[in-house]
Amino acid sequence: MNDYDNITSILIRCGVDVPNVPENIKKEATDIHISVNKPVSVFTYRDKYKTDLILSEKQICDLIIKLCGYSLYKHGEEIRKGFIIIDNKYRCGICGTAINKEKRLTGYKNVSSLNIRIPRKIEGAADGIIRACKDKLLYGALVVGEPSSGKTTVLKDLITSLEKRYRLSVIDERYELYTGSECDVLLGVGKEEGIMQLIKNMSPQIVVCDELDGSDIHTVEYAMSSGVALIASAHGNVLNTALRPALYSLLSTGAFRTVIQLDSRSTPGKIKRIYDIEELNEIHRFTYDYNKRNYIRAE
């Protein structure tokens, strides 16, 4: 049974009367989107297929409770981050009205929509990176692309290739990254805590994680100063003149010798270009001030 059928069978067990969709949509599905009083939609990389199923706010709330195994408390930390993990495998994003206590997001009420991600695996997605980079990956690599451009897909294939050659550890914070069998894995742990644990306890050559942002700068620096290569992903486009500040900061750390720019969400997993960090340094002229803990442009 494929992942789409697995997810729909879970929804059926939760009392949702899932409608049939065309086989071509099912085969290419990337997300199942559920919004209050709107048709449930199935997204592919190129299309949006609207079904005739409509759920009320109460039905969606009941669905969340059932997906959590009737224990919202057990999934409290996930919900605070805006998602829940279904069946220890599938990420379901949550949107609604935020609940804040002492200026800290603690959860959501009046849930308005859910988005269930359907994992995709593209065999050989990282072959071009392995051929072009080889042992340079031991000096860190960052996979960059827009949302749904296949960053996680490429990382998953990299894991499959690299775990056969190196001491590899994986931080799978959202239960959607790891697919191999020959590396050490931390599930459901944040990157800061996870990287420190792995470096201290598992002695990896390479740590792989997903979706770095500006708040992860100190964690990236810790891995680099510990002599461990970091292979990760980040949102953005390194060719944009106005580079995202978070992406600029990540590149400025010096932790990533190789930067892989993916094409677009319409061609998931397609590599647009592989850069050496010196090339991007010439384009954007960045450096990192370790004393001020801030990135600066070279004059």
C-alpha positions in Angstrom: 0.0 0.0 0.0 1.4 3.4 -0.9 1.5 6.4 1.4 -1.6 8.1 -0.1 -3.6 4.9 0.5 -2.1 4.6 4.0 -3.2 8.1 4.9 -6.7 7.8 3.5 -7.1 4.5 5.4 -6.2 6.3 8.6 -8.8 9.0 7.8 -11.4 6.4 7.1 -10.7 4.8 10.5 -11.2 8.2 12.0 -14.7 8.4 10.5 -13.9 10.5 7.4 -15.8 9.4 4.3 -12.8 9.8 1.9 -13.9 10.2 -1.7 -12.2 8.5 -4.6 -9.8 10.5 -6.7 -8.4 9.8 -10.2 -5.4 7.5 -10.2 -3.1 10.1 -11.8 -3.9 12.5 -8.9 -3.4 9.8 -6.3 -0.1 8.8 -7.9 1.3 12.4 -7.8 -0.3 13.6 -4.6 1.8 15.7 -2.2 -0.7 17.0 0.2 -4.3 16.5 1.4 -5.7 19.8 2.5 -8.8 20.1 4.8 -10.4 23.4 5.5 -13.6 24.2 7.5 -16.7 24.2 5.2 -14.6 24.0 2.0 -14.0 21.0 -0.3 -11.2 18.7 0.8 -8.5 19.1 -1.8 -5.6 16.9 -3.0 -2.6 18.8 -4.3 0.1 17.5 -6.7 3.2 19.4 -7.7 1.2 21.0 -10.5 -2.5 20.7 -9.8 -5.2 21.1 -7.1 -8.0 18.5 -7.2 -11.2 19.5 -5.3 -13.3 16.6 -4.0 -16.9 16.8 -3.0 -16.1 16.2 0.7 -16.7 19.1 3.0 -16.0 19.0 6.8 -17.4 21.3 9.5 -15.3 22.8 12.3 -16.6 20.2 14.7 -15.8 17.4 12.3 -12.2 18.7 11.9 -11.8 19.1 15.7 -13.1 15.5 16.2 -10.7 14.4 13.5 -7.7 16.0 15.3 -8.6 14.3 18.6 -8.8 10.9 16.8 -5.5 11.4 14.9 -3.9 12.2 18.3 -5.2 8.9 19.7 -7.5 10.8 22.0 -4.5 12.3 23.8 -3.9 16.0 22.8 -1.5 16.2 25.8 0.7 13.6 24.3 1.1 15.7 21.2 1.2 19.0 23.0 4.7 19.9 21.9 4.0 19.1 18.3 0.8 21.1 18.4 2.7 24.1 19.8 4.9 23.9 16.7 1.9 23.8 14.4 1.7 20.2 13.5 1.0 16.6 14.7 2.6 13.4 13.6 0.2 10.7 12.4 1.1 7.0 12.9 4.7 8.0 13.7 5.2 8.8 10.0 3.0 11.5 8.5 3.1 15.3 9.3 -0.2 17.1 9.6 0.0 20.9 9.7 -2.5 22.8 11.8 -3.9 26.3 11.3 -6.2 28.2 13.6 -6.3 30.8 16.3 -3.2 30.9 18.4 -3.3 30.4 22.1 -0.6 32.4 24.0 0.4 32.1 27.6 3.0 34.5 29.0 3.9 35.5 25.4 4.5 31.9 24.4 2.6 30.0 21.8 1.1 27.0 23.5 -1.5 25.7 21.0 -4.4 26.5 18.7 -8.1 26.8 19.0 -10.9 27.2 16.4 -8.8 25.1 14.0 -9.5 26.2 10.5 -7.4 23.9 8.4 -5.2 20.8 8.3 -2.6 19.9 5.7 -1.3 16.3 5.6 2.0 15.9 3.8 2.4 12.8 1.6 6.1 11.7 1.6 7.6 11.3 -1.9 10.7 9.3 -2.7 12.6 9.9 -5.9 15.3 7.2 -6.5 18.5 8.8 -7.6 17.5 12.3 -6.7 21.0 12.9 -5.1 23.1 11.1 -7.7 24.2 14.3 -9.3 25.3 15.7 -6.0 27.3 12.5 -5.1 29.0 12.6 -8.5 29.8 16.3 -8.4 30.8 16.7 -4.7 32.2 13.3 -3.6 34.2 13.9 -0.4 33.5 17.6 -0.4 30.3 16.7 1.4 32.6 16.1 4.5 32.9 19.9 4.6 29.2 20.5 4.8 26.4 21.0 2.3 23.2 23.1 2.2 20.2 22.1 0.0 18.3 25.3 -0.9 14.9 25.7 -2.5 11.4 27.1 -2.3 8.7 25.2 -0.4 7.8 21.9 -2.0 10.8 22.0 -4.4 12.0 18.6 -3.1 14.5 19.5 -0.4 13.5 16.7 1.9 13.4 14.3 -1.0 17.0 15.1 -1.9 18.1 14.8 1.7 16.5 11.4 2.0 18.3 10.1 -1.1 21.6 11.6 0.2 21.1 9.7 3.5 20.6 6.5 1.6 23.8 7.0 -0.4 26.1 8.4 2.4 25.2 6.1 5.2 27.0 3.3 3.3 30.3 5.2 3.3 30.4 7.4 6.4 29.4 7.5 10.1 26.1 9.3 9.6 23.6 10.6 12.1 20.1 12.0 11.3 17.9 14.4 13.3 14.4 13.7 12.1 12.5 16.3 14.0 9.2 15.9 12.1 9.4 12.1 11.3 9.6 12.6 7.6 13.3 12.5 6.8 14.9 9.2 7.6 14.4 6.2 5.2 17.7 4.2 5.5 18.9 1.6 7.9 22.6 2.1 8.5 22.8 5.3 10.5 21.9 6.7 13.9 18.6 8.5 14.2 17.0 10.9 16.7 13.3 11.2 16.2 11.2 14.1 17.3 14.1 16.1 18.8 14.9 19.7 18.0 18.1 20.5 16.1 19.9 22.3 18.9 19.5 19.5 21.5 19.8 16.8 18.9 23.1 17.9 17.4 24.7 18.3 20.8 23.5 14.8 21.8 24.8 13.2 18.6 28.2 14.8 18.6 28.8 14.0 22.3 27.4 10.4 22.2 27.6 9.0 18.7 30.8 10.4 17.1 29.4 11.1 13.7 31.3 12.3 10.7 28.2 13.9 9.2 24.9 15.0 10.8 21.9 15.5 8.5 18.8 17.6 9.4 16.0 19.5 7.7 14.9 23.1 7.5 17.5 25.3 9.1 16.7 28.9 9.8 18.3 32.0 11.3 17.6 30.8 14.9 19.9 27.8 14.2 23.1 29.8 13.7 24.6 28.9 17.0 23.8 25.2 16.5 25.4 25.3 13.1 28.5 27.0 14.5 28.7 24.3 17.3 28.7 21.5 14.8 31.3 23.2 12.7 33.6 23.9 15.7 33.2 20.3 16.7 34.7 19.1 13.4 31.4 17.5 12.3 30.0 18.1 8.8 26.4 19.3 8.6 24.2 18.5 5.6 20.9 20.3 5.8 18.2 22.2 3.9 16.9 25.8 4.0 14.2 27.8 2.2 15.3 30.4 -0.3 17.1 31.0 -3.6 20.9 31.8 -3.5 20.6 33.6 -6.8 18.2 36.3 -5.5 19.9 39.7 -5.2 18.1 40.3 -1.9 19.2 37.1 -0.2 17.0 36.0 2.8 18.7 37.3 6.0 18.4 33.8 7.5 19.9 32.1 4.5 22.6 34.8 4.3 23.5 34.1 8.0 23.7 30.4 7.4 26.0 30.7 4.4 28.1 33.2 6.3 29.0 30.7 9.0 31.4 28.9 6.7 29.8 25.6 7.7 28.7 24.7 4.1 31.4 24.3 1.4 28.7 23.1 -1.1 25.4 24.7 -1.8 22.8 22.9 -3.9 20.1 25.1 -5.4 17.0 23.3 -6.4 14.8 24.4 -9.4 11.2 24.9 -8.3 8.1 23.2 -6.9 7.0 22.3 -10.4 10.1 20.1 -10.9 10.6 18.6 -7.4 14.1 17.3 -6.7 15.6 18.8 -9.8 19.0 20.3 -9.2 19.4 23.7 -10.8 23.0 24.2 -9.9 25.7 23.2 -7.4 27.9 26.0 -6.1 31.1 26.0 -4.2 30.9 28.5 -1.3 33.6 30.6 -2.9 31.4 31.2 -5.9 28.6 32.5 -3.8 31.1 34.6 -1.8 32.0 36.4 -5.0 28.4 36.9 -5.9 27.1 38.1 -2.5 30.4 39.1 -0.7 29.5 37.9 2.7 31.5 37.1 5.8 30.6 36.4 9.4 31.7 38.5 12.5 32.2 35.9 15.2 32.6 38.5 17.9 29.4 40.4 17.2 27.6 37.1 16.2 26.3 38.8 13.1 26.8 38.6 9.3 28.2 41.5 7.4 28.8 42.4 3.8 32.4 42.8 2.7 33.3 46.2 1.6 
